[in-house]
Amino acid sequence: MKLPTLIIAGDEDDPTLEPSLYLKRVISTSALLVMPRCGHTMNIEDPDAFNRAVLDFITWVDAGRWWERNPETLSGAIIAGKAKG
């Protein structure tokens, strides 16, 4: 899937954290936002931060500035001192 995707999870919503990380790993055009001190209803618990994040996402996508993930971040090759290959 190459559709721009914003995954949002609350750090107090334990059942969704691992699935959110999984989605981040398998959707190359995704970003993950973990909202602090929020559960499953982060849009109600912290509406200002939630709305700001969604607006930023829409703005980036609309401007064509949402890109595919750098594949080196998956292999760990991007970590300083780690050799490629």
Secondary structure as GFF3:
##gff-version 3
##sequence-region A 1 85
A	DSSP	beta_strand	5	10	.	.	.	ID=ss1
A	DSSP	alpha_helix	14	26	.	.	.	ID=ss2
A	DSSP	beta_strand	30	35	.	.	.	ID=ss3
A	DSSP	alpha_helix	42	45	.	.	.	ID=ss4
A	DSSP	alpha_helix	47	62	.	.	.	ID=ss5
A	DSSP	alpha_helix	72	75	.	.	.	ID=ss6
###
